[in-house]
């Protein structure tokens, strides 16, 4: 069973990848034009690497979306009741 951290990382990556592809932004060109390491973006999109807040904000900005929009998309991607714990 996946832990919450893995679920969150995969959801973040999926949202970033989905938005990038919907906007027709090619991976290599997107990285080059926005000074983002290809390895970093690849690992984030695959849900294998935690994104530092500065990197995440840079990627979100380069995608042309707000942090609020990203948060809404992320919320839609996460399972219902994600991280809600019963005492």
ABEGO torsion letter per residue (X at the ends): XBBAAAAAAAAAAAAAAAAAAAAGBBAAAAAAAAGBBAAAAAAAAAGABBBBAAAAAAAAAAAGBBAAAAAAAAAAABBBGBGBBBX
